């Protein structure tokens, strides 16, 4: 696994312009304007060095003029004179040679030091084999916070330099890697370096770190084999474990900066296989992984004491599972996309209730049965944890309701059975008998008409088991207003009612003669006869 960083364009150390040239000896960058082919170190005696160079050039000119005069000799000489002349000449040349050497030494002392710049252009990309390479790091300098300059010479296993140019580069190390000056105290080294020099000092640098025990000296770092345990530092944390093909592969542990931690199997840089994931403020997952996601059989222990055991797909609970709540509740059933979805059973520990049925997005949805601790039971449709649709509730007291539900209440058409045998068939509103309906008592009496707030209100007809019939208006289960009463013997009374009795004007018709007697009634008795009609 590599950690790539691209530094911003480097600036000239003399000005803020973009740097074009780099001096590997002085570790400085310089722009085109300040670059003159040679790098003179700045000093207070710069003017004096220029004067010494000019004086040395004048002395050289004087020496050449003297040599010309000496070379002008007389005509012909004897062999002896020639020999003498040659010997003298040799002596003079030796003297002059020594003088020149001294002058050169003076010039070297007076000459300013020169450093050749390397132009920052496109270079070859170098990849160093970590299995055969030892890095010698003569310098590790702290330039400023997070910026380090490293000079690395690659060597093979025999100690010979590799056929590569010296790698001098600038790297921003802002992660957890500690390149302290005293490397003996640290256990950090570079095991793979990949450098690409770009234009204008922009470096594309790929680097992988591993844990290396420092034994010899601070400058020599021995490289581990790739199949041994290594340490890799990334932007989101640190990995310690097995590596293959420059990737996290095998058994290893990853310490996230967030505080989370994974211990388990890896494949091609991803969590894969069996592994434990420790969440900082959530809990622990133990189970199977696939491509950095929870996938397969696993268990999740929450910090609050909850526990899930079951199947995962694509990092979410999917399939069969059991969820144990810290308060004792338990769910056994299906999951989809991390939520209770499908068929499942929920046990309420404290209330001792139980639900068996369908779920959707963690809520009762579809057909299901709810069992109360006291023996009550509901069988029917649910929506959003509430009774919605058609359903039947059986209460321990013997009552039963079969009908429609809305928002956990009886709404719409339904039938209610009392333990006594009384039955109501009709409308319900918010769990209350309201609307049109028929109420049949266990003694055979029957009312058919309007209801409001579970009482006879409005128009309705009641038939008593003795044959009497009343059809008219009602107020809170009492006959009130205009109504007709048919007696079992055929007599008919029509008029005003109040308090369940004849009160006010009305007439009584004989069933045989059909004669009508008009009068005034009070408390169900005639107190005045108005007229009689045949």
Secondary structure, DSSP 8 states (H G I E B T S, - for coil): --EEEE----B-SSSSSB--EEETTTTEEE-TTT--SSEE---TTHHHHHHHHHHHHHHHHHHHHHHHHHH---S---HHHHHHHHHHHHHHHHHHHHHHHHHHHHHHHHS--EE--EE------EE--TTS-EEEEEEEEEEETTEEEEEEEEE-TTS-B-SS--EEEEEE--SS----S-TTT--EEEEEEEEEE-GGG-EEEEEEEEE----S-TTEE----TTSEEEEEETTEEEEEEEETTEEEEEEEEEETTS-EEEEEEETTEEEEEEEEE-SSSEEEEEEEETTEEEEEEEEEETTS-EEEEEEETTEEEEEEEEE-TTS-EEEEEEETTEEEEEEEEEETTTTEEEEEEEETTEEEEEEEEE-TTS-EEEEEEETTEEEEEEEEE-TTS-EEEEEEETTEEEEEEEEE-TTS-EEEEEEETTEEEEEEEEE-TTS-EEEEEEETTEEEEEEEEE-TTS-EEEEEEETTEEEEEEEEE-TTS-EEEEEEETTEEEEEEEEE-TTT--EEEEEEETTEEEEEEEEE-
